[in-house]
């Protein structure tokens, strides 16, 4: 685990920080006692959500400790479900463990957010040679 202070602030002098987790650390949290998963490069601790998940705890257990992006998207979760993710967010996958979907070089640019009500989003772009650039705005 590594905590990195982001270069930006929210304009009111409040520093933002991100905790990075290696995938091997996430993989250890694969039991009902501690259940983490990765969705779109972000790490979620869904231990306390297991019993409440409308889709059941079995599907979460199947994805425990893994990248659940594909199965999460396959279900077509609602915007409410996406909103709920925030409650369980604990950090990002370490940049060294991120792979671009094209298999080519992944460049990560962290953008500070100047607004009063910071928003968290990420945007992927395909660049000329086919490498993927992830623009990530920190909250
Ligand atoms: C933290 C992560 C997750 C959250 C917050 C979440 C939340 C929800 C919510 C709120 C629903 C109700 C329907 C909706 O509003 O879309 C739902 C349904 C469901 N979820 Fe998840 N979910 C998560 C992860 C997953 C994963 C990893 C799977 C893996 C397959 C999954 C499979 C399902 C299924 C099968 C349903 C039932 C769909 C239906 O009956 O139509 N969910 N989830």
Backbone and ligand atoms as CSV (ligand in chain L), in Angstrom:
chain,resi,resn,atom,element,x,y,z
A,1,UNK,N,N,0.846,-1.184,0.000
A,1,UNK,CA,C,0.000,0.000,0.000
A,1,UNK,C,C,0.888,1.243,0.000
A,2,UNK,N,N,0.488,2.228,-0.746
A,2,UNK,CA,C,1.261,3.470,-0.786
A,2,UNK,C,C,0.289,4.632,-0.809
A,3,UNK,N,N,0.555,5.640,-0.021
A,3,UNK,CA,C,-0.296,6.818,-0.047
A,3,UNK,C,C,0.469,7.936,-0.730
A,4,UNK,N,N,-0.152,8.527,-1.728
A,4,UNK,CA,C,0.513,9.554,-2.508
A,4,UNK,C,C,-0.266,10.849,-2.373
A,5,UNK,N,N,0.440,11.892,-1.998
A,5,UNK,CA,C,-0.221,13.200,-1.937
A,5,UNK,C,C,-0.363,13.713,-3.358
A,6,UNK,N,N,-1.573,14.064,-3.736
A,6,UNK,CA,C,-1.770,14.606,-5.071
A,6,UNK,C,C,-1.232,16.028,-5.126
A,7,UNK,N,N,-0.864,16.446,-6.322
A,7,UNK,CA,C,-0.257,17.767,-6.438
A,7,UNK,C,C,-1.287,18.879,-6.282
A,8,UNK,N,N,-2.530,18.574,-6.479
A,8,UNK,CA,C,-3.551,19.622,-6.456
A,8,UNK,C,C,-4.166,19.811,-5.093
A,9,UNK,N,N,-4.959,20.854,-4.979
A,9,UNK,CA,C,-5.765,21.061,-3.785
A,9,UNK,C,C,-7.146,21.478,-4.265
A,10,UNK,N,N,-8.079,21.635,-3.382
A,10,UNK,CA,C,-9.431,21.998,-3.825
A,10,UNK,C,C,-9.626,23.514,-3.878
A,11,UNK,N,N,-8.548,24.228,-3.828
A,11,UNK,CA,C,-8.644,25.676,-3.909
A,11,UNK,C,C,-8.784,26.300,-2.532
A,12,UNK,N,N,-8.984,25.464,-1.514
A,12,UNK,CA,C,-9.105,25.993,-0.156
A,12,UNK,C,C,-8.009,25.435,0.727
A,13,UNK,N,N,-6.952,24.996,0.091
A,13,UNK,CA,C,-5.794,24.548,0.838
A,13,UNK,C,C,-5.934,23.137,1.392
A,14,UNK,N,N,-6.927,22.384,0.958
A,14,UNK,CA,C,-7.090,21.027,1.463
A,14,UNK,C,C,-6.402,20.053,0.507
A,15,UNK,N,N,-5.390,19.353,1.008
A,15,UNK,CA,C,-4.667,18.413,0.164
A,15,UNK,C,C,-5.500,17.156,-0.060
A,16,UNK,N,N,-5.390,16.606,-1.250
A,16,UNK,CA,C,-6.065,15.345,-1.516
A,16,UNK,C,C,-5.008,14.246,-1.541
A,17,UNK,N,N,-5.384,13.040,-1.193
A,17,UNK,CA,C,-4.424,11.951,-1.264
A,17,UNK,C,C,-5.117,10.687,-1.736
A,18,UNK,N,N,-4.336,9.846,-2.372
A,18,UNK,CA,C,-4.866,8.595,-2.893
A,18,UNK,C,C,-4.049,7.456,-2.312
A,19,UNK,N,N,-4.706,6.407,-1.887
A,19,UNK,CA,C,-3.989,5.221,-1.441
A,19,UNK,C,C,-3.948,4.228,-2.593
A,20,UNK,N,N,-2.739,3.765,-2.915
A,20,UNK,CA,C,-2.599,2.793,-3.994
A,20,UNK,C,C,-2.409,1.396,-3.427
A,21,UNK,N,N,-3.094,0.433,-4.014
A,21,UNK,CA,C,-2.954,-0.964,-3.598
A,21,UNK,C,C,-2.441,-1.805,-4.754
A,22,UNK,N,N,-1.493,-2.685,-4.450
A,22,UNK,CA,C,-1.054,-3.654,-5.443
A,22,UNK,C,C,-2.123,-4.731,-5.579
A,23,UNK,N,N,-2.224,-5.325,-6.775
A,23,UNK,CA,C,-3.250,-6.346,-6.999
A,23,UNK,C,C,-3.045,-7.560,-6.098
A,24,UNK,N,N,-1.780,-7.836,-5.747
A,24,UNK,CA,C,-1.534,-9.011,-4.880
A,24,UNK,C,C,-2.095,-8.786,-3.475
A,25,UNK,N,N,-2.141,-7.509,-3.058
A,25,UNK,CA,C,-2.755,-7.199,-1.756
A,25,UNK,C,C,-4.259,-7.370,-1.826
A,26,UNK,N,N,-4.837,-6.896,-2.931
A,26,UNK,CA,C,-6.289,-7.009,-3.122
A,26,UNK,C,C,-6.689,-8.487,-3.139
A,27,UNK,N,N,-5.864,-9.299,-3.803
A,27,UNK,CA,C,-6.173,-10.721,-3.967
A,27,UNK,C,C,-6.294,-11.455,-2.632
A,28,UNK,N,N,-5.603,-10.928,-1.601
A,28,UNK,CA,C,-5.660,-11.585,-0.283
A,28,UNK,C,C,-7.001,-11.359,0.406
A,29,UNK,N,N,-7.694,-10.293,0.003
A,29,UNK,CA,C,-8.978,-9.963,0.655
A,29,UNK,C,C,-10.106,-10.650,-0.092
A,30,UNK,N,N,-10.166,-11.973,0.050
A,30,UNK,CA,C,-11.071,-12.754,-0.785
A,30,UNK,C,C,-11.990,-13.665,0.016
A,31,UNK,N,N,-12.268,-13.247,1.272
A,31,UNK,CA,C,-13.124,-14.077,2.111
A,31,UNK,C,C,-14.288,-13.235,2.641
A,32,UNK,N,N,-15.318,-13.879,3.212
A,32,UNK,CA,C,-16.440,-13.110,3.763
A,32,UNK,C,C,-15.999,-12.181,4.895
A,33,UNK,N,N,-14.861,-12.477,5.510
A,33,UNK,CA,C,-14.347,-11.632,6.598
A,33,UNK,C,C,-13.804,-10.320,6.072
A,34,UNK,N,N,-13.223,-10.382,4.883
A,34,UNK,CA,C,-12.635,-9.212,4.246
A,34,UNK,C,C,-12.734,-9.410,2.739
A,35,UNK,N,N,-13.596,-8.603,2.116
A,35,UNK,CA,C,-13.853,-8.804,0.696
A,35,UNK,C,C,-13.635,-7.505,-0.083
A,36,UNK,N,N,-12.547,-7.507,-0.853
A,36,UNK,CA,C,-12.253,-6.345,-1.691
A,36,UNK,C,C,-12.412,-6.741,-3.146
A,37,UNK,N,N,-12.750,-5.767,-3.981
A,37,UNK,CA,C,-12.699,-6.003,-5.415
A,37,UNK,C,C,-12.349,-4.727,-6.159
A,38,UNK,N,N,-11.973,-4.922,-7.419
A,38,UNK,CA,C,-11.540,-3.801,-8.257
A,38,UNK,C,C,-12.573,-3.558,-9.347
A,39,UNK,N,N,-12.972,-2.309,-9.501
A,39,UNK,CA,C,-13.846,-1.937,-10.610
A,39,UNK,C,C,-13.267,-0.675,-11.240
A,40,UNK,N,N,-12.972,-0.763,-12.537
A,40,UNK,CA,C,-12.390,0.366,-13.281
A,40,UNK,C,C,-11.177,0.979,-12.562
A,41,UNK,N,N,-10.274,0.114,-12.129
A,41,UNK,CA,C,-9.009,0.592,-11.551
A,41,UNK,C,C,-9.133,1.122,-10.130
A,42,UNK,N,N,-10.321,1.013,-9.555
A,42,UNK,CA,C,-10.482,1.490,-8.175
A,42,UNK,C,C,-10.756,0.298,-7.263
A,43,UNK,N,N,-10.297,0.411,-6.038
A,43,UNK,CA,C,-10.409,-0.704,-5.092
A,43,UNK,C,C,-11.555,-0.424,-4.128
A,44,UNK,N,N,-12.421,-1.419,-3.958
A,44,UNK,CA,C,-13.579,-1.271,-3.075
A,44,UNK,C,C,-13.564,-2.350,-1.998
A,45,UNK,N,N,-13.820,-1.932,-0.756
A,45,UNK,CA,C,-13.984,-2.877,0.345
A,45,UNK,C,C,-15.489,-3.070,0.534
A,46,UNK,N,N,-15.997,-4.210,0.040
A,46,UNK,CA,C,-17.445,-4.442,0.063
A,46,UNK,C,C,-17.850,-5.431,1.164
A,47,UNK,N,N,-16.965,-5.608,2.153
A,47,UNK,CA,C,-17.245,-6.566,3.230
A,47,UNK,C,C,-18.612,-6.309,3.866
A,48,UNK,N,N,-18.851,-5.050,4.234
A,48,UNK,CA,C,-20.106,-4.754,4.942
A,48,UNK,C,C,-21.303,-4.656,3.994
A,49,UNK,N,N,-21.037,-4.706,2.695
A,49,UNK,CA,C,-22.113,-4.593,1.700
A,49,UNK,C,C,-22.624,-5.974,1.276
A,50,UNK,N,N,-21.824,-7.007,1.571
A,50,UNK,CA,C,-22.155,-8.354,1.082
A,50,UNK,C,C,-23.590,-8.756,1.344
A,51,UNK,N,N,-24.023,-8.587,2.613
A,51,UNK,CA,C,-25.372,-9.021,3.006
A,51,UNK,C,C,-26.467,-8.160,2.394
A,52,UNK,N,N,-26.073,-6.959,1.941
A,52,UNK,CA,C,-27.083,-6.014,1.431
A,52,UNK,C,C,-27.175,-6.004,-0.088
A,53,UNK,N,N,-26.230,-6.639,-0.753
A,53,UNK,CA,C,-26.199,-6.562,-2.218
A,53,UNK,C,C,-27.461,-7.171,-2.830
A,54,UNK,N,N,-28.228,-6.378,-3.609
A,54,UNK,CA,C,-29.472,-6.901,-4.195
A,54,UNK,C,C,-29.241,-8.090,-5.122
A,55,UNK,N,N,-28.032,-8.210,-5.657
A,55,UNK,CA,C,-27.722,-9.333,-6.546
A,55,UNK,C,C,-27.204,-10.552,-5.789
A,56,UNK,N,N,-27.187,-10.457,-4.460
A,56,UNK,CA,C,-26.752,-11.596,-3.642
A,56,UNK,C,C,-25.270,-11.565,-3.324
A,57,UNK,N,N,-24.913,-12.294,-2.249
A,57,UNK,CA,C,-23.506,-12.278,-1.826
A,57,UNK,C,C,-22.641,-13.249,-2.622
A,58,UNK,N,N,-23.301,-14.245,-3.233
A,58,UNK,CA,C,-22.498,-15.244,-3.968
A,58,UNK,C,C,-21.717,-14.600,-5.108
A,59,UNK,N,N,-22.395,-13.700,-5.851
A,59,UNK,CA,C,-21.709,-13.100,-7.006
A,59,UNK,C,C,-20.531,-12.240,-6.556
A,60,UNK,N,N,-20.673,-11.615,-5.385
A,60,UNK,CA,C,-19.556,-10.814,-4.869
A,60,UNK,C,C,-18.418,-11.730,-4.444
A,61,UNK,N,N,-18.769,-12.855,-3.813
A,61,UNK,CA,C,-17.739,-13.819,-3.393
A,61,UNK,C,C,-16.960,-14.349,-4.605
A,62,UNK,N,N,-17.690,-14.566,-5.718
A,62,UNK,CA,C,-17.017,-15.065,-6.928
A,62,UNK,C,C,-15.959,-14.084,-7.429
A,63,UNK,N,N,-16.209,-12.804,-7.201
A,63,UNK,CA,C,-15.287,-11.769,-7.697
A,63,UNK,C,C,-14.292,-11.314,-6.629
A,64,UNK,N,N,-14.376,-11.896,-5.442
A,64,UNK,CA,C,-13.558,-11.441,-4.316
A,64,UNK,C,C,-12.073,-11.409,-4.647
A,65,UNK,N,N,-11.446,-10.285,-4.347
A,65,UNK,CA,C,-10.001,-10.147,-4.543
A,65,UNK,C,C,-9.597,-9.967,-5.997
A,66,UNK,N,N,-10.603,-9.811,-6.866
A,66,UNK,CA,C,-10.301,-9.766,-8.305
A,66,UNK,C,C,-10.790,-8.485,-8.959
A,67,UNK,N,N,-10.458,-8.351,-10.228
A,67,UNK,CA,C,-10.984,-7.247,-11.027
A,67,UNK,C,C,-12.378,-7.651,-11.506
A,68,UNK,N,N,-13.392,-6.979,-10.939
A,68,UNK,CA,C,-14.781,-7.341,-11.214
A,68,UNK,C,C,-15.420,-6.404,-12.249
A,69,UNK,N,N,-14.585,-5.638,-12.943
A,69,UNK,CA,C,-15.117,-4.625,-13.866
A,69,UNK,C,C,-16.078,-5.236,-14.883
A,70,UNK,N,N,-15.627,-6.339,-15.503
A,70,UNK,CA,C,-16.430,-6.912,-16.574
A,70,UNK,C,C,-17.770,-7.417,-16.058
A,71,UNK,N,N,-17.742,-8.156,-14.943
A,71,UNK,CA,C,-19.012,-8.692,-14.434
A,71,UNK,C,C,-19.910,-7.572,-13.926
A,72,UNK,N,N,-19.310,-6.529,-13.341
A,72,UNK,CA,C,-20.104,-5.398,-12.863
A,72,UNK,C,C,-20.809,-4.734,-14.045
A,73,UNK,N,N,-20.083,-4.561,-15.144
A,73,UNK,CA,C,-20.659,-3.900,-16.321
A,73,UNK,C,C,-21.643,-4.814,-17.048
A,74,UNK,N,N,-21.377,-6.112,-17.080
A,74,UNK,CA,C,-22.269,-7.054,-17.770
A,74,UNK,C,C,-23.672,-7.030,-17.202
A,75,UNK,N,N,-23.768,-6.798,-15.882
A,75,UNK,CA,C,-25.077,-6.788,-15.219
A,75,UNK,C,C,-25.877,-5.545,-15.623
A,76,UNK,N,N,-25.174,-4.503,-16.058
A,76,UNK,CA,C,-25.862,-3.257,-16.401
A,76,UNK,C,C,-26.381,-2.558,-15.161
A,77,UNK,N,N,-25.538,-2.417,-14.174
A,77,UNK,CA,C,-25.929,-1.773,-12.912
A,77,UNK,C,C,-26.468,-0.361,-13.160
A,78,UNK,N,N,-27.423,0.022,-12.350
A,78,UNK,CA,C,-28.070,1.330,-12.468
A,78,UNK,C,C,-27.130,2.451,-12.023
A,79,UNK,N,N,-27.547,3.689,-12.267
A,79,UNK,CA,C,-26.729,4.812,-11.794
A,79,UNK,C,C,-26.735,4.864,-10.269
A,80,UNK,N,N,-27.809,4.401,-9.649
A,80,UNK,CA,C,-27.841,4.323,-8.176
A,80,UNK,C,C,-26.741,3.387,-7.673
A,81,UNK,N,N,-26.614,2.241,-8.358
A,81,UNK,CA,C,-25.590,1.265,-7.966
A,81,UNK,C,C,-24.204,1.886,-8.114
A,82,UNK,N,N,-23.995,2.634,-9.200
A,82,UNK,CA,C,-22.693,3.288,-9.425
A,82,UNK,C,C,-22.420,4.335,-8.348
A,83,UNK,N,N,-23.464,5.025,-7.954
A,83,UNK,CA,C,-23.347,6.031,-6.895
A,83,UNK,C,C,-22.934,5.360,-5.577
A,84,UNK,N,N,-23.497,4.153,-5.342
A,84,UNK,CA,C,-23.200,3.428,-4.096
A,84,UNK,C,C,-21.729,3.046,-3.979
A,85,UNK,N,N,-21.095,2.872,-5.131
A,85,UNK,CA,C,-19.685,2.458,-5.118
A,85,UNK,C,C,-18.842,3.363,-4.226
A,86,UNK,N,N,-19.157,4.668,-4.273
A,86,UNK,CA,C,-18.354,5.660,-3.534
A,86,UNK,C,C,-18.209,5.314,-2.051
A,87,UNK,N,N,-19.281,4.738,-1.488
A,87,UNK,CA,C,-19.259,4.411,-0.051
A,87,UNK,C,C,-18.193,3.385,0.300
A,88,UNK,N,N,-17.829,2.569,-0.705
A,88,UNK,CA,C,-16.939,1.445,-0.425
A,88,UNK,C,C,-15.536,1.647,-0.984
A,89,UNK,N,N,-15.321,2.793,-1.622
A,89,UNK,CA,C,-14.031,3.098,-2.241
A,89,UNK,C,C,-12.935,3.247,-1.175
A,90,UNK,N,N,-11.815,2.546,-1.355
A,90,UNK,CA,C,-10.712,2.701,-0.396
A,90,UNK,C,C,-9.411,3.155,-1.061
A,91,UNK,N,N,-9.328,3.087,-2.387
A,91,UNK,CA,C,-8.097,3.527,-3.053
A,91,UNK,C,C,-8.065,3.087,-4.502
A,92,UNK,N,N,-6.915,3.317,-5.127
A,92,UNK,CA,C,-6.758,2.967,-6.540
A,92,UNK,C,C,-5.769,1.813,-6.700
A,93,UNK,N,N,-5.898,1.106,-7.809
A,93,UNK,CA,C,-4.910,0.087,-8.135
A,93,UNK,C,C,-3.584,0.790,-8.423
A,94,UNK,N,N,-2.506,0.239,-7.906
A,94,UNK,CA,C,-1.188,0.824,-8.117
A,94,UNK,C,C,-0.913,0.955,-9.622
A,95,UNK,N,N,-0.409,2.105,-10.048
A,95,UNK,CA,C,-0.176,2.321,-11.487
A,95,UNK,C,C,0.609,1.194,-12.159
A,96,UNK,N,N,1.542,0.573,-11.435
A,96,UNK,CA,C,2.337,-0.517,-12.044
A,96,UNK,C,C,1.491,-1.742,-12.364
A,97,UNK,N,N,0.324,-1.844,-11.728
A,97,UNK,CA,C,-0.537,-3.007,-11.960
A,97,UNK,C,C,-1.659,-2.713,-12.947
A,98,UNK,N,N,-1.732,-1.480,-13.423
A,98,UNK,CA,C,-2.788,-1.142,-14.376
A,98,UNK,C,C,-2.361,-1.565,-15.768
A,99,UNK,N,N,-3.272,-2.190,-16.476
A,99,UNK,CA,C,-2.980,-2.548,-17.865
A,99,UNK,C,C,-3.998,-1.855,-18.747
A,100,UNK,N,N,-3.569,-1.379,-19.870
A,100,UNK,CA,C,-4.536,-0.796,-20.793
A,100,UNK,C,C,-5.267,-1.936,-21.488
A,101,UNK,N,N,-6.502,-1.664,-21.901
A,101,UNK,CA,C,-7.270,-2.725,-22.546
A,101,UNK,C,C,-6.654,-3.125,-23.879
A,102,UNK,N,N,-5.971,-2.198,-24.525
A,102,UNK,CA,C,-5.368,-2.516,-25.825
A,102,UNK,C,C,-4.062,-3.288,-25.643
A,103,UNK,N,N,-3.571,-3.366,-24.387
A,103,UNK,CA,C,-2.306,-4.034,-24.142
A,103,UNK,C,C,-1.117,-3.141,-24.438
A,104,UNK,N,N,-1.373,-1.922,-24.868
A,104,UNK,CA,C,-0.268,-0.994,-25.161
A,104,UNK,C,C,-0.005,-0.111,-23.945
A,105,UNK,N,N,0.968,0.732,-24.107
A,105,UNK,CA,C,1.396,1.599,-23.007
A,105,UNK,C,C,0.243,2.397,-22.399
A,106,UNK,N,N,0.199,2.436,-21.102
A,106,UNK,CA,C,-0.828,3.217,-20.417
A,106,UNK,C,C,-0.157,4.410,-19.748
A,107,UNK,N,N,-0.594,5.596,-20.096
A,107,UNK,CA,C,-0.043,6.813,-19.505
A,107,UNK,C,C,-1.097,7.395,-18.579
A,108,UNK,N,N,-0.708,7.720,-17.364
A,108,UNK,CA,C,-1.694,8.250,-16.425
A,108,UNK,C,C,-1.380,9.711,-16.123
A,109,UNK,N,N,-2.344,10.565,-16.326
A,109,UNK,CA,C,-2.174,11.972,-16.002
A,109,UNK,C,C,-3.145,12.322,-14.886
A,110,UNK,N,N,-2.635,12.741,-13.761
A,110,UNK,CA,C,-3.511,13.139,-12.664
A,110,UNK,C,C,-3.745,14.640,-12.732
A,111,UNK,N,N,-4.999,15.024,-12.777
A,111,UNK,CA,C,-5.343,16.436,-12.859
A,111,UNK,C,C,-5.903,16.898,-11.525
A,112,UNK,N,N,-5.416,17.995,-10.998
A,112,UNK,CA,C,-6.004,18.517,-9.767
A,112,UNK,C,C,-7.388,19.087,-10.068
A,113,UNK,N,N,-8.244,19.055,-9.098
A,113,UNK,CA,C,-9.580,19.624,-9.282
A,113,UNK,C,C,-9.695,20.925,-8.518
A,114,UNK,N,N,-9.948,22.013,-9.224
A,114,UNK,CA,C,-9.954,23.304,-8.558
A,114,UNK,C,C,-11.293,23.664,-7.896
A,115,UNK,N,N,-12.326,22.920,-8.156
A,115,UNK,CA,C,-13.670,23.325,-7.719
A,115,UNK,C,C,-13.909,23.167,-6.234
A,116,UNK,N,N,-15.000,23.708,-5.767
A,116,UNK,CA,C,-15.345,23.635,-4.350
A,116,UNK,C,C,-15.927,22.267,-4.003
A,117,UNK,N,N,-16.664,21.698,-4.930
A,117,UNK,CA,C,-17.254,20.377,-4.722
A,117,UNK,C,C,-16.587,19.407,-5.690
A,118,UNK,N,N,-15.458,18.882,-5.279
A,118,UNK,CA,C,-14.675,18.072,-6.210
A,118,UNK,C,C,-15.456,16.859,-6.718
A,119,UNK,N,N,-15.177,16.531,-7.921
A,119,UNK,CA,C,-15.869,15.430,-8.579
A,119,UNK,C,C,-14.811,14.399,-8.926
A,120,UNK,N,N,-15.147,13.152,-8.841
A,120,UNK,CA,C,-14.189,12.124,-9.172
A,120,UNK,C,C,-14.570,11.518,-10.512
A,121,UNK,N,N,-13.676,11.547,-11.451
A,121,UNK,CA,C,-13.988,10.883,-12.705
A,121,UNK,C,C,-12.718,10.440,-13.396
A,122,UNK,N,N,-12.861,9.519,-14.315
A,122,UNK,CA,C,-11.711,9.167,-15.129
A,122,UNK,C,C,-12.166,9.073,-16.575
A,123,UNK,N,N,-11.251,9.283,-17.452
A,123,UNK,CA,C,-11.581,9.314,-18.865
A,123,UNK,C,C,-10.457,8.623,-19.609
A,124,UNK,N,N,-10.787,7.676,-20.440
A,124,UNK,CA,C,-9.748,6.993,-21.215
A,124,UNK,C,C,-9.780,7.483,-22.660
A,125,UNK,N,N,-8.636,7.717,-23.195
A,125,UNK,CA,C,-8.553,8.146,-24.585
A,125,UNK,C,C,-7.592,7.239,-25.333
A,126,UNK,N,N,-7.864,6.980,-26.578
A,126,UNK,CA,C,-6.897,6.260,-27.400
A,126,UNK,C,C,-6.036,7.275,-28.116
A,127,UNK,N,N,-4.751,7.083,-27.995
A,127,UNK,CA,C,-3.822,8.034,-28.587
A,127,UNK,C,C,-3.339,7.485,-29.927
A,128,UNK,N,N,-2.799,8.374,-30.737
A,128,UNK,CA,C,-2.347,8.040,-32.092
A,128,UNK,C,C,-1.802,6.641,-32.297
A,129,UNK,N,N,-0.712,6.310,-31.631
A,129,UNK,CA,C,-0.070,5.026,-31.862
A,129,UNK,C,C,-0.848,3.845,-31.291
A,130,UNK,N,N,-1.918,4.109,-30.581
A,130,UNK,CA,C,-2.717,3.036,-30.021
A,130,UNK,C,C,-2.529,2.910,-28.520
A,131,UNK,N,N,-1.577,3.677,-27.959
A,131,UNK,CA,C,-1.429,3.599,-26.506
A,131,UNK,C,C,-2.597,4.311,-25.841
A,132,UNK,N,N,-2.879,3.930,-24.616
A,132,UNK,CA,C,-4.049,4.462,-23.941
A,132,UNK,C,C,-3.621,5.501,-22.916
A,133,UNK,N,N,-4.314,6.603,-22.897
A,133,UNK,CA,C,-4.017,7.641,-21.914
A,133,UNK,C,C,-5.200,7.750,-20.970
A,134,UNK,N,N,-4.938,7.625,-19.708
A,134,UNK,CA,C,-6.008,7.752,-18.719
A,134,UNK,C,C,-5.868,9.114,-18.053
A,135,UNK,N,N,-6.842,9.963,-18.273
A,135,UNK,CA,C,-6.860,11.254,-17.602
A,135,UNK,C,C,-7.656,11.062,-16.329
A,136,UNK,N,N,-7.046,11.359,-15.206
A,136,UNK,CA,C,-7.725,11.065,-13.952
A,136,UNK,C,C,-7.764,12.327,-13.111
A,137,UNK,N,N,-8.958,12.728,-12.765
A,137,UNK,CA,C,-9.088,13.916,-11.929
A,137,UNK,C,C,-9.314,13.458,-10.495
A,138,UNK,N,N,-8.521,13.978,-9.601
A,138,UNK,CA,C,-8.596,13.519,-8.207
A,138,UNK,C,C,-9.604,14.335,-7.418
A,139,UNK,N,N,-10.260,13.695,-6.469
A,139,UNK,CA,C,-11.174,14.459,-5.625
A,139,UNK,C,C,-10.495,14.718,-4.298
L,1,LIG,C1,C,-19.597,-2.560,-4.860
L,1,LIG,C2,C,-19.999,-3.158,-5.975
L,1,LIG,C3,C,-21.457,-3.328,-6.304
L,1,LIG,C4,C,-22.528,-2.546,-6.000
L,1,LIG,C5,C,-22.519,-1.221,-5.219
L,1,LIG,C6,C,-23.707,-3.205,-6.543
L,1,LIG,C7,C,-24.991,-2.739,-6.405
L,1,LIG,C8,C,-26.115,-3.338,-6.930
L,1,LIG,C9,C,-27.437,-2.788,-6.898
L,1,LIG,C10,C,-27.833,-1.462,-6.244
L,1,LIG,C11,C,-28.259,-3.663,-7.530
L,1,LIG,C12,C,-29.771,-3.488,-7.770
L,1,LIG,C13,C,-30.001,-3.200,-9.266
L,1,LIG,C14,C,-29.364,-1.904,-9.710
L,1,LIG,O1,O,-29.639,-0.844,-9.069
L,1,LIG,O2,O,-28.571,-1.920,-10.667
L,1,LIG,C15,C,-27.432,-4.787,-7.938
L,1,LIG,C16,C,-27.906,-5.901,-8.593
L,1,LIG,C17,C,-27.125,-6.923,-9.041
L,1,LIG,N1,N,-25.761,-7.001,-8.985
L,1,LIG,FE1,FE,-24.541,-5.676,-8.078
L,1,LIG,N2,N,-23.331,-4.356,-7.170
L,1,LIG,C18,C,-21.958,-4.460,-7.056
L,1,LIG,C19,C,-21.150,-5.444,-7.562
L,1,LIG,C20,C,-21.603,-6.492,-8.297
L,1,LIG,C21,C,-20.749,-7.485,-8.903
L,1,LIG,C22,C,-19.216,-7.506,-8.823
L,1,LIG,C23,C,-21.544,-8.369,-9.513
L,1,LIG,C24,C,-21.017,-9.572,-10.240
L,1,LIG,C25,C,-21.647,-10.276,-11.103
L,1,LIG,C26,C,-22.933,-7.942,-9.318
L,1,LIG,C27,C,-24.067,-8.591,-9.771
L,1,LIG,C28,C,-25.362,-8.166,-9.588
L,1,LIG,C29,C,-26.532,-8.905,-10.026
L,1,LIG,C30,C,-26.531,-10.260,-10.730
L,1,LIG,C31,C,-27.624,-8.121,-9.685
L,1,LIG,C32,C,-29.086,-8.467,-9.898
L,1,LIG,C33,C,-29.548,-7.863,-11.197
L,1,LIG,C34,C,-31.014,-8.103,-11.400
L,1,LIG,O3,O,-31.642,-8.826,-10.614
L,1,LIG,O4,O,-31.537,-7.525,-12.367
L,1,LIG,N3,N,-22.915,-6.786,-8.575
L,1,LIG,N4,N,-26.136,-4.550,-7.567
